[in-house]
Every structure is written in structure tokens, then in C-alpha cells.
Amino acid sequence: ATAGSATTLNDYTVTQSIDTLLTAIPELNAVARLRCSQVFNVESHAITNKMLLKLAGRINKELSDPAVDGVVITHGTDTLEETAYFLNLTIKSHKPVVMVGAMRPSSALSADGPLNLFNAVLLAASKKAHGHGVLVLMNDQISAARYTSKTHSTQPDSFRSHDQGYLGQIHNGKIHIFQTPTTRHTTQSEFDVTGVKSLPSVDIIYDHQNAGLHLYEASIKAGVQGIVIAATGNGSISTSVKKGAHLALKGNVVCVRSTRVGSGVVSESKTDNKLRLVSGNSLNPQKARILLMLALHNTRDPQSIQSYFDRY
Ligand SMILES: NC(=O)C[C@H](N)C(=O)O
């Protein structure tokens, strides 16, 4: 993306094709033989379920080619964690898939995109990146798709995994891996989207003081199959959550209790059974939505869905 001047860090537009990005970094040629294609060229808030399905299908196809060692996806940072987690659950290969973005426009002073992209290609070309699930490379840090989130609106170190930490680092072209994720992904995942054309509709409803029932009513009326509740604190079952969950239960809509606080595990609660609520583990609401869509594609049973949330 480019903005009006070198000191303008917002109000940018998506202007550059992937070819332009790559030719701006000739150093990449020493790292890998690159074959590139522009699957979409949009801001990341414009990514739809259909696009996710298309992207997963395309990556699975590329990785099944023995000539391909790994894939790099350039993506806007705003919803990068959602795409990364979706791919983490639906890619069927040990080969690296590395997602990368930039917090600053390419026209900015100290633009972070070029080094991020260089490092992402380095990582995708490396055997060290095999078998860790989908990776996110930002600001020299290697993160697991399951754990990392955008945590700052503007700064280059925005992507963090508060509780689980980074998987590794790249410095001066050297890759250091410290740990590997323990949740299921890629080749061990039970989710298969081959030939799938659409995903169940899932909304996120944010809880807050004085919250009403109308958003639940509207969602259920619109025909959603699942609702992720961005609840307060440790996924508290407030009056609005309780009423919303009752309404959802009557409409055969599965509700997941996640938290709006940004980190931490949501504990299972005694009330969950009565309301058939699923606790969202350590997934933030936007990632819980991704898992709930895939889970609902396989089953409508809250207990089975809870077991997915425990393992993925
Ligand atoms: N800097 C960015 O990557 C944000 C951009 N608006 C996006 O598409 O997500």
C-alpha cells in the first residue's frame, strides 16, 4: 500500500501488485526461485469466506507440487491472524506456509514491508520451518498462526502471542526456532475444505455494560448457525450472555464463550452445560469464529464442538 507522503502512515491505498513488491527486493533472488501469483489484491477487511476457501485450495495445490518447497502469503495485517488460523486448520502439508504483512505503507520512512517479505521468503525456503503449522513473520519474529494476534493499531511490533510467546526469530538472515505449537494443525487437522463452496455463517457479539438482547435476536433471525460471544473477563456469563444463549439454544444456534480482554484462557463453567455453551479456550473472538465455522461444517453438537476447541 502507498500513502500520500513519506511521513503519512495512514490513509494509504492498495496500489502495488505482487510483481512490483518482488522487483523492489532483488536480494530475494539469492534466497529462492520465486513463482508468484496475485490471488487477490484487497485490504484485509475485505476478505470473505469464499476467498479463504479459494486461498486454501490454491495453497494445497501448490504444495502438492514436488517442485514447491514452501509458500509465502502477503496479506494486510488487520485480519491476517484470521486467514493464518484458517489456513493452519485447512492446509494439508508439512511444508512451510508463511504469512507476512507490513504495518507501515511502502511509501513511509522506515517501511517494514521489504525486510518482513525478505525474511518470510527465507523462512518459507527453510527446512527449519517444516511441521510447525502456518507461520506469521513480522518484525523479525516468527509466530504460530494459532497464537499470534495483532495487538497494536500502528507499531511494527504489533503481532504478539501474549501467553505462548514467539516460535523463533530471524536475524541477519539466520533462522532461530525456539519452540513448536502444541495444538493440532495442518496434517493432523480433521478439517478438510476440499471442494467446499461455503462455510456456516457465524457472528461475533461483543458484551458490555447495559447490553441488550437485540443483537442476538438479529443474528438468529438472519440465520446464523453460530455466535461467538466476546464476553467480559473470564468469559463471564452476564445477564445479556445468559439471555442471548437461551435464545440461541431455542434456535439451534451454537454459542462459544470467548473473551474481549485479549489474552488468557476462558475457563469452562458449570453454567455451560445448562446453556450448551462452548468455552473458547485461549482463542480470541475472531479466531474462535474461524474454528466455529469449520466445526459447524462438521457437526452441530456443542459437545463435539467443545472437543475441537480443546484440541485446536
Ligand atoms: N497495514 C495493514 O496491513 C492494514 C491494512 N489496512 C490491511 O489490509 O489489513
The ligand as an ORCA input file, in Angstrom:
! r2SCAN-3c Opt
* xyz 0 1
  N      -1.187     -2.222      7.386
  C      -2.075     -3.076      7.068
  O      -1.683     -4.088      6.680
  C      -3.517     -2.751      7.295
  C      -4.375     -2.823      6.081
  N      -5.469     -1.909      6.218
  C      -4.957     -4.218      5.874
  O      -5.305     -4.501      4.760
  O      -5.100     -5.003      6.767
*
